[in-house]
């Protein structure tokens, strides 16, 4: 019985990680598509070159950078959780 409970807990953990990963990726892609770029640092370069206005692009850059970091963190957690199965 304990094995079943432990397995269910792992399933919930994996579901949560996958859900959050998809949410972060969707939010990141929405921001990046606004500027037609692949990575957040490209938004910063557009700002620095004067190709786009700093506001609200800088806030978008910060938000996108946060999502990128979150995606990496969630991928690591997901990998570790899968290895424990």
C-alpha positions in Angstrom: 0.0 0.0 0.0 2.8 2.4 0.8 4.3 1.8 -2.6 1.1 2.8 -4.3 0.9 6.0 -2.2 4.5 6.8 -3.0 3.9 6.2 -6.7 0.8 8.4 -6.6 2.8 11.2 -5.0 5.5 10.9 -7.7 2.7 11.1 -10.3 1.3 14.3 -8.8 4.8 15.8 -8.6 5.5 14.9 -12.3 2.1 16.3 -13.4 2.8 19.5 -11.5 6.3 19.9 -13.0 5.0 19.2 -16.5 2.1 21.6 -16.1 4.3 24.4 -14.8 6.9 23.8 -17.6 4.2 24.1 -20.3 2.9 27.2 -18.6 6.3 28.8 -18.5 7.1 27.8 -22.1 3.8 29.3 -23.3 4.3 32.5 -21.5 7.9 32.8 -22.7 6.9 32.1 -26.3 4.2 34.7 -26.1 6.7 37.4 -25.1 9.4 36.3 -27.5 6.9 36.2 -30.4 6.0 39.9 -29.8 9.5 40.8 -30.7 10.1 38.1 -33.2 13.1 36.7 -31.3 14.3 33.3 -30.0 15.8 34.3 -26.6 15.3 37.1 -24.0 18.7 38.6 -24.5 17.7 39.4 -28.1 15.1 41.7 -26.7 17.7 43.5 -24.6 19.9 43.9 -27.8 17.0 45.4 -29.6 16.5 47.9 -26.8 20.3 48.8 -26.7 20.4 49.3 -30.4 17.4 51.6 -30.3 15.3 49.4 -32.6 12.6 49.3 -30.0 11.5 51.5 -27.1 12.7 50.7 -23.7 9.2 50.7 -22.2 7.6 48.1 -22.0 10.3 46.1 -23.8 12.6 46.1 -20.8 9.9 44.7 -18.5 9.2 42.0 -21.1 12.9 41.2 -21.3 13.1 40.8 -17.5 9.9 38.6 -17.5 11.2 36.5 -20.4 14.6 36.0 -18.7 12.7 34.9 -15.6 10.7 32.4 -17.6 13.8 31.1 -19.3 15.5 30.5 -15.9 12.3 28.8 -14.7 12.2 26.5 -17.7 15.8 25.4 -17.1 15.0 24.9 -13.4 11.9 22.9 -14.1 13.6 20.7 -16.7 16.3 19.8 -14.1 13.6 19.0 -11.5 11.7 16.9 -14.0 14.8 15.0 -15.1 15.6 14.2 -11.5 12.1 13.2 -10.7 12.0 10.8 -13.7 15.4 9.3 -12.7 13.9 8.4 -9.3 11.2 6.2 -10.9 
